């Protein structure tokens, strides 16, 4: 009986102390969520960033070295929009072309692959630098093989092939560039010291009609 009384007393004392301590709590007066934007700037060049993530870009790193284009990704004389292709996307290129590895391909085709995915100028979702309707932009390829369109999704609804549409960058939106291959970014609007980076899990190319063979 003494044990039960002692347990009852301890429990009661705990409840009273807890209730008394509530008087010292300050009520929350602001229930609004205060958003804080993440800084998209990266204190390194596009090439340095690519090499900082070999877990994601190891095949693209090999492709850049194979094509001897390191200077294009590391240059700081002009602003470029770099469309990075992760390992999944590069593997899809290797498999689609029946290659053993990225370095077993014709080096000129790898160079064209990379040049197609580098756009001259600064295109990102900040400060209205990129419209929601596709626009033609100039990449490092010349003439017809270099035709490419770009846009940003501002919708709250997912688009085809894109689970998260808002802020996604789309290359060659369907019907915007003949029969060219459409791709949608999985990470976008990264800001290295020499431009912009958008990351894709696939590669794109220009085709005037469905029967055409891509340049690379």
Buried (B, 14 or more C-beta within 10 A) or exposed (E): EEEEEEEEEEEEEEEEEEEEEEEEEEEEEEEEEEEEEEEBEBEBBBBBBBBEBEEBBBBBBBBBEBBEBBEBBBBEEEBBBBBBBBBEBBBBBBEEBEBEEBBEBEEEBBBBBBBBBBBBBBBBBBEEBBEEEBEEBEBBBEEEBBBBBBBBBEEEEBBEEBEEBBBBBBBBBBEBBBBBBBBBBBBBBBBBBBBBBBBBBBBBBBBEEEEBEBBB
